[in-house]
Amino acid sequence: MKNIIFSIITLVTVAAVTISCNQSSNKNSDQQANDSTTIAATPELQSPTHNDTVATVTSTDTSSQEAEKSDVKQAQKFTVAPIIKDYLALKNALVEDNDKAAANAGKQLFTTLKNVDMNAIPANKHKEYMEIAENAKENAEHISDNAGKIDHQREHLASLSKDVSDLITLFGTTQKLYQDYCPMYNDGKGAVWINEAKTIKNPYYGSKMLTCGSVKKEF
């Protein structure tokens, strides 16, 4: 009888130990599953950082594109056409040996240059434009102040013509124009001028040598 009771107690003890081990194993499995879930979730927590980087790059690209569009709009707004118009009037007055008309045209050109809206000029061309325009204004002013001194006016036309040529190169023109060249002016050093026609009409010598020169460039 004692043996039977001892066997029963032994079986109960073994069963209890087995159940306890199984519960412990299940807890460890649950813990491992939770840890795996936590690890798997980690990349999801890090992903916003990647998204933020992409958003930053996209924002930078958008800002750059907007700046480029702004420069294009500014370039479309600004034109050297009014400057060219006044220059041609001045040049043609000297072709006709008319110093008074040249002085009036020089005054008008100076005013046109002075009233240019700098906000319409693309920022990356401000500096170069200012350097050219300041020189052009000085030449226009000298021509306007020297009616009766046509030789002096023509000296400044040579420098002014270079300025206008540089402006056309910088901003372009919708009008067909020609850069002509007189090899004899300024003691053989030569000088250019801008012409609206292909026919040579020399503003440096006027009626004395009207057809002296040649076409060097077409704009």
C-alpha positions in Angstrom: 0.0 0.0 0.0 2.8 2.4 0.9 4.5 1.6 -2.4 1.3 2.5 -4.3 1.0 5.9 -2.4 4.6 6.7 -3.1 4.2 6.0 -6.8 1.2 8.3 -7.0 3.1 11.1 -5.3 6.1 10.6 -7.6 3.8 10.8 -10.7 2.1 14.0 -9.4 5.5 15.6 -8.8 6.8 14.7 -12.3 3.6 16.0 -13.9 3.9 19.3 -11.9 7.6 19.7 -13.0 6.7 19.0 -16.7 3.9 21.6 -16.6 6.2 24.2 -15.0 8.8 23.6 -17.7 6.3 23.9 -20.5 5.0 27.3 -19.1 8.6 28.6 -18.8 9.2 27.5 -22.4 6.1 29.3 -23.6 7.1 32.5 -21.7 10.5 32.4 -23.4 8.9 31.9 -26.8 6.5 34.8 -26.2 9.4 37.0 -25.1 11.4 36.1 -28.2 8.4 36.8 -30.4 8.0 40.2 -28.7 11.7 40.9 -29.2 11.4 40.0 -32.9 8.4 42.2 -33.3 10.3 45.1 -31.7 13.3 44.6 -34.0 11.1 44.4 -37.1 9.4 47.6 -36.1 12.7 49.5 -35.7 13.2 50.2 -39.5 9.7 51.6 -39.6 10.7 54.1 -36.9 13.8 55.0 -38.9 12.0 55.4 -42.2 10.7 59.0 -41.5 14.4 60.1 -41.4 14.8 58.8 -45.0 11.6 60.5 -46.0 12.7 63.7 -44.4 15.9 63.6 -46.5 13.9 63.0 -49.7 11.6 65.8 -48.8 14.6 68.1 -48.2 16.2 67.3 -51.5 12.8 67.7 -53.3 12.4 71.1 -51.6 15.9 72.2 -52.7 15.3 71.1 -56.3 12.0 72.9 -56.3 13.6 76.1 -55.0 16.3 75.9 -57.6 13.8 75.4 -60.4 11.7 78.4 -59.2 14.9 80.6 -59.2 15.7 79.5 -62.7 12.1 80.3 -63.9 12.4 83.7 -62.2 15.6 84.5 -64.1 13.9 83.4 -67.4 11.0 85.7 -66.7 13.3 88.6 -65.9 15.3 88.0 -69.1 12.0 88.1 -71.0 11.0 91.3 -69.4 14.2 93.2 -70.1 15.2 94.3 -73.6 17.9 96.5 -75.0 15.6 97.7 -77.9 15.0 101.2 -76.5 18.8 101.7 -76.1 19.5 100.5 -79.6 16.8 102.8 -81.0 18.3 105.9 -79.4 21.8 104.8 -80.4 20.8 104.4 -84.0 19.3 107.8 -84.1 22.6 109.2 -82.7 24.7 107.3 -85.2 22.6 108.3 -88.2 22.8 112.0 -87.1 26.6 111.7 -87.3 26.4 109.9 -90.7 24.6 113.1 -91.9 27.2 115.4 -90.2 24.5 116.8 -88.0 26.1 117.6 -84.6 23.0 119.2 -83.1 20.8 116.2 -83.9 23.5 114.0 -82.5 23.5 116.0 -79.3 19.8 115.7 -78.9 20.0 111.9 -79.6 22.8 111.6 -77.0 20.6 113.3 -74.5 17.7 111.0 -75.2 20.0 107.9 -75.0 21.4 109.1 -71.6 17.8 109.4 -70.3 16.9 106.0 -71.5 19.9 104.4 -69.9 19.3 106.2 -66.7 15.7 105.0 -66.5 16.4 101.3 -67.0 14.5 99.2 -64.4 17.3 97.2 -62.7 14.7 94.8 -61.3 14.0 93.6 -64.8 17.6 92.5 -65.3 18.5 89.0 -64.3 20.6 89.0 -61.1 23.5 87.1 -62.7 23.9 89.9 -65.3 23.6 92.9 -63.0 27.3 93.5 -62.5 28.2 93.2 -66.2 25.3 95.4 -67.3 26.2 98.1 -64.8 29.8 98.3 -66.0 28.7 98.6 -69.6 25.8 101.0 -68.9 27.9 103.4 -66.8 30.4 103.8 -69.7 27.6 104.2 -72.2 25.9 106.9 -70.1 29.2 108.8 -69.9 29.7 108.6 -73.7 26.1 109.7 -74.4 26.4 112.6 -72.0 29.6 113.8 -73.7 28.0 113.7 -77.1 24.9 115.6 -75.8 27.1 118.3 -74.3 29.2 118.9 -77.4 27.0 120.2 -80.1 29.3 122.1 -82.5 32.2 119.7 -81.8 31.4 116.9 -84.1 34.9 115.4 -84.0 34.7 115.1 -80.3 31.2 113.5 -80.6 32.6 110.9 -83.0 35.4 110.0 -80.6 32.8 109.1 -78.0 30.7 107.3 -80.6 33.6 104.8 -81.1 33.5 103.9 -77.4 29.7 104.0 -77.2 29.4 101.7 -80.2 31.5 99.1 -78.3 29.2 99.5 -75.3 26.1 98.9 -77.4 27.7 95.9 -79.1 28.5 94.4 -75.7 24.9 94.9 -74.6 23.6 93.1 -77.7 25.9 90.2 -77.0 24.8 90.1 -73.4 21.0 90.3 -73.9 20.5 89.5 -77.6 18.2 91.4 -80.0 15.1 90.6 -82.0 16.1 93.2 -84.6 18.6 92.2 -87.3 21.7 94.4 -86.8 25.2 94.5 -88.2 28.5 95.4 -86.7 30.4 97.5 -89.2 34.1 98.4 -89.1 36.1 101.4 -90.3 39.8 100.5 -90.5 40.9 104.1 -91.0 39.4 105.9 -88.0 41.5 106.9 -85.0 44.8 107.0 -86.9 44.3 103.6 -88.4 43.4 101.9 -85.2 39.9 101.4 -86.5 36.5 101.5 -84.9 33.2 99.6 -85.0 29.6 100.9 -85.2 26.2 99.2 -85.1 24.0 99.5 -88.3 20.4 98.6 -88.9 21.1 98.0 -92.6 23.7 96.1 -94.6 24.6 99.1 -96.6 27.7 100.9 -95.3 27.2 104.5 -94.1 30.2 105.6 -92.1 29.4 107.8 -89.1 33.0 108.6 -88.4 33.7 110.5 -91.6 30.1 111.2 -92.8 30.0 112.7 -96.3 33.8 112.7 -96.6 34.1 108.9 -96.8 30.5 107.7 -96.5 31.1 104.1 -97.8 34.4 103.5 -96.0 34.1 100.3 -94.0 32.8 96.7 -94.1 30.4 94.4 -92.3 32.2 92.4 -89.6 29.3 90.7 -87.8 25.6 90.1 -88.0 23.4 90.0 -84.9 
